Structures are given as C-alpha cells and as structure tokens.
Amino acid sequence: MIRDGAAAAPARERKRRRPDQTADRLREQIIAANLQPGSRVPGEWIDPQTLGVSRGTAREALKILAVQGLVESRSGPGGGVFVAAVRTDDAIRMLDNLFLFEAPTIADIYALRKVIEPELAASVAGRLSETDLAALHATIRLYEDEPATAADEYQQRLAELDFHAELARRSDNRVLGFICIFMVSLLRDMTVCREIYHTRNPSLRESGLTYQVQLLRAIKAGRSKEARDIMARHMVEAEAYMLDMAQIRRRGAGTTS
C-alpha cells in the first residue's frame, strides 16, 4: 500500500517549474563529475538544445544556480560559466530567510545550542593557534569597557554573539561550526531577541565576559572537559535569561493592549 506522503512526493515534483528542474539536473552533473570551484562548466551541459529546453529556461536555470552560489558567469576572453565556492555567509542568509516569517522559538534554538555549543568548545580545546586566540580576545575586548549608552550596550550584546560565531568558524567539524553560526544568526535576526538585547542589563555583560575569559583559558590549555562544562553552564544561564525576558515582555504587552 502506498502511503499518502509517498504518493504526494512525485506530484509535488511534477509541479516544480521547468527552470528549477533544469537547475537540479545541472547541479547533479556538477556533483557527478566532481567539478571543483574554479572549474569550467562544459558548454554542452548548458546548451539549450542539449538540455532540451528553451534558451529562456536555460538562462533562468543558470540564474538559479548563481543565486544559490554554485556557479558564476565570467565575460571576456576565457569567460564562461564556472563552478563557484558557496560562501558560508550566503548560505546562512538563505536559511535565515527561510525562518524570517515563521521564526523558531527561543527554546527551540537553545535546545540545540545547549547540545552543540559545549561540543564545539571541547572540540577546539588545545587546537587553536595564537592567531585564533588573539582574534577571539579581540572580540571580547569590544565589550570589556562599560557601555556609555544603550546603543553601546546593544552593540556589545551582538559582539558577545560574534564571539560564538568566531569560535565556530575555527572548528575542524564544518557541519558543527555551520550549525552553531546559524543558531547565532537566528538569534540576531529574531525580533523578540533584538528587543531583549536592547534592554539594559549591565550585570549580563559581566557574566558573559567571565564565562568567555574562563572558556578561553580552558581552550588554550587544552582542557576539553572543562571547556565543555563552562560552555554548558553558559548556555543554560543564557537560555534562562532569554526565556525570562521574553515572558516579561509578553506580560508587558498584555497589560498595555
């Protein structure tokens, strides 16, 4: 017996636009041929006659792949269509847009952060260069001083998030690092989180600074278990604060409505 979901999948596939289907075919060819960034996409692959589509459809398919960051067109001598390296920031932005109008909850995000951030911290312990450690210290220095204004405090809150993103960029596990950066990006974009970050709370900066200084010491010394434990405590405390603040804001909105 065929389940409804299994029967619906081919139907959904048939409804996809011709340019999207053509773009998928080209993507599969690039994967199958193991073309690397900088490789030229063979001209016959993108020829409308070979593809069996109109010139307009072929152009739109290439535009889809370009928007996805997979190919780029170069003009002039030696020009053509080439495989491009998808940038992490571009991929993150596309995923952010997926959740732009149906944002996850703070609890959803921290359910992941509480698991993956401690593992991230443990994974980089004893593995970072002096240059890496200096870059992380530079991020911390952005919020070492007392903020003069609410705007300054808001920027410092974002710098705290940047610390986690910078740490993730230095992970040997690219999947782990990418997910950690994506979680940070979601927090930066969510309206409720922005409102919380705009709320003044001087003690929060001190708490975050303490955690991150302790964390860097453990990472530099190669104490992976200690780094994991510090990050785990930090995530639990951060989640509790964010959830409490979100609830306070909901109550406040309810009393003014």
N, C-alpha and C positions, 0 to 999 in steps of 0.2 A: 504494500500500500504506500502510495506517495503522500508524504505529509504536505500540508498547505505551504509551509515555508519553502520546501524543495521545489514545489510546482511554481511558486511565485518568482523564484530567482531567475529562471530563463525568461519569464515575461518581462521582468524589470530590465533584463539585459537587452531585450528587443526594443524597448522604449528609449534606449540611450541614443543620443544624437550620433549621426554618421561621423562627424569630426572627432568625437570622443572615442569612438570605436577605432578609428584610424590611428589616433594618437596612441591608444593602447597597443595596437599592432606594432607600431614603430618602436615603442618602449620595449616590447618583448624582443624585438630583433636586436636592439642595442644590448640587452641583457644576455641574450643567447650568444651573441658574437663577442661578448666580454670587452666591448669597447670601453676605453678609459677616458677620463676628462682630457680634452685636447684632441681626441681622435676625430677625424672627419667622418661624418655620416655619409656612406656611399650614395652618390647621386641617384642611382637606380632605385634605391629604397624609397626615396621621397618623390619619385616621378609619378605624377597623377595617373598615367597610363598603367604603370606597374602596380600601383595601389588599387586601380580600378575605381577611382573616384574623380570628381571634377577638380579643376585647378583651385577653385574656391575652398573646397573641402580639404584639399591637401595643405593649402596655406593656413587654414584655421587649425588643423591638427598640429602643425608645427608651432603655431602661436600658443596652443595649449601646453605643449611640451616646454616652450620657452618660459611661459608663466610659472610652470612647475619648477623651473630652474634646471631642467635636464639637458636642454640644448640651447645654443646661441648661434645667431647668424652673423657672419662677417662679410663685409663688402670689399671690393677692390681685388687686386691681384692675389691669388691664393685664397680667395674667400670661399664661402660655402656655409654649410651647416655643420656645427661641431658639437660634440658631447661636452657638457659643462658640469662642473662640480657644484652640487646643490649646497648652498650656504646654510649653516645651522640657523642663523637669524631669520632667513627667509622661510625656512620650514616651520620654525616656531611661530612666525607671524601668521602663516596659513592656518595652523592649528588653533591659534588664538581666535582667529575669525570664526572657526567652527563653533566655538563656545561663546561668541560675542553676545548673542541674543538669548541664549539658554545657558547661563553660567552655572558651573557646578557650585555646590555649597562649600563654605569654609571647611566643614567637617569632611567633605569628600576629598578635598585637597590634602588636608593633614592626615587623613587615613593612609595616604601614600607617603607623604613626607616623613611621617614617624617611622616608616619601614625603610625607605631608601636613603634618607639623609644620613642616618647613623652608619649605614653600609658604605656610603660614599666617603665619609670621614675616615673609617677604618681602612678603606682601600687605598687611600693616598698617604697614609701614615708611613713615614720613612722613605717615601718615593719622590718627594718634591725637591726640586733644585733650589739653590739660593735665590735664583731669579724668580721662581714661582713664589717662594715665601715672601720675597720683597714686594711682589705685586699684590699679594693678599694683605700684607701690612699696610700698603699704600691705600687700599680700600678702607681699612679700619681707620686710618688717620683722617678720613673725610668726616668722621663723626666722633673724634676724640674730644673736641672742644665743645663747650656749652653752646647751644644754638642761641643766636641773638633774637630771632623772630620765629613765628610759627612756620613760615615758609622754609627757613633754615632747618627746622626740626623735621619737616616733611621730607626734604632732600636727604637728610641723614637716615631717615627710615628707609628710603629707597636704596641708599648706599649699603645698608645692612643686608638688603635682599641681594644686591650686587655681589656681596662677599660670597654668598652661597652659589651664585652663578659662576663666579670666578673659580671657586673650588671645583665645581662640576666640570668646567672646561679642562681641568687638569687630570681628570680621571682617565685611566687606561681603558676602562669599560665605557665605550662610547654610548652604548644604549642607556646605561645607568646615568651617565652625565647628561645626556639629552633629556631624559625624563625629569631629572632634577631641575634643569634650566626651564623646562616647560612649566613645571609647577610654580616656579618663581615668577615666570611671565604671566601666568594666570592671576596670581595674587596682585601683581602690579596693575592689571587691567580691570579687575572687578570693582564695580562702583562702591560696594559696601566696604571693601578693603581700603580703597582710596579715602573714603570718609573716615575710617578708623585711623589711617596713617596721618590724617590731617588733625586728629585730636591730640592736643598737647599732653605729654606724659614723660617728664624728664627722667624719672626712675627707670623707664623702659630702656632708654639708651644705655644707661649704666649696666643694666642686666645683660643686654645683648653684647656690650663691649666686653664684659667679664667672661661670658661664655666663649667668645671668639678668641680672646687672648689665651685662655686656658686651652682651647682647641688647637691653636697654632703651636703651642708649646708641646702638646702631646704628639701632634703630627710631625713636627721637626725631630722629636726624639724617637720617632718610630714606634710609639706606644699605641698600637692599633685598638686594643680593647678599651683603653682609657679614652681615646678619641671617639670611639663608638658610643661609650657611655655618656660623655659630655654632650654629644650631639643629640642623643636620645632625650636627655633631660631638657635640653634647649627646645626641642620640638614639642614636647609635652607642655612646657610652660608657655610657648608661643601660641599653641592651639588654644589653651585655656584662656589666655588673654583675648585672642581674636574672637572666640565664641562669646565670652562675657561682654565684650564691647559691642558685638553685633546684636546681642539680646537687649542691651541698654538702649541702643539706637532704635530698635523695633518698638520698645516700650515708649520711648520719647515720641516716636512718630504716631503711636496710637493715642497718646494724650493730647496731641495737637490737631488731630483730624476731626 
